[in-house]
Amino acid sequence: MALQSELNGRMLETVRELTGAAMITLPSSLKDFENPETAGDIERYMRSASSDAKAKVALMRLAWDFIGSEFGSRHQQYEKFYGGASFIAKQNVYRNFDFKRATALVDAALNLPPVEDA
């Protein structure tokens, strides 16, 4: 939980970078695909190398629901703060972490002699 509030934000930023402007340049509705004046342009400009325009638009709408919609924004806010302030969660993890056990596990994995107390 200590890193979750950071990692969620990083993940969302990665999705934003990967989708670029595609989430905000979507056709307004299915009617745009059915309209003979716009259907050809949509198919030409919205497709990708591995999918047709409808599949790409569906994926971008899913990304928008996840990131740009009211629900997505509310969920992002929840994920950021549901565990309290992140600096407090990190302090609690640090304070309660069993460093001796973790060091012993690493030493055992590396087959090193135990670390001597100073």
ABEGO torsion letter per residue (X at the ends): XAAAAAAAAAAAAAAAAAAEAAAAABBABAAAAABAAAAAAAAAAABBAABBAAAAAAAAAAAAAAAABAAAAAAAAAAAAAAEBAAAAAAAAAAABBAAAAAAAAAAAAGBBBBBBX
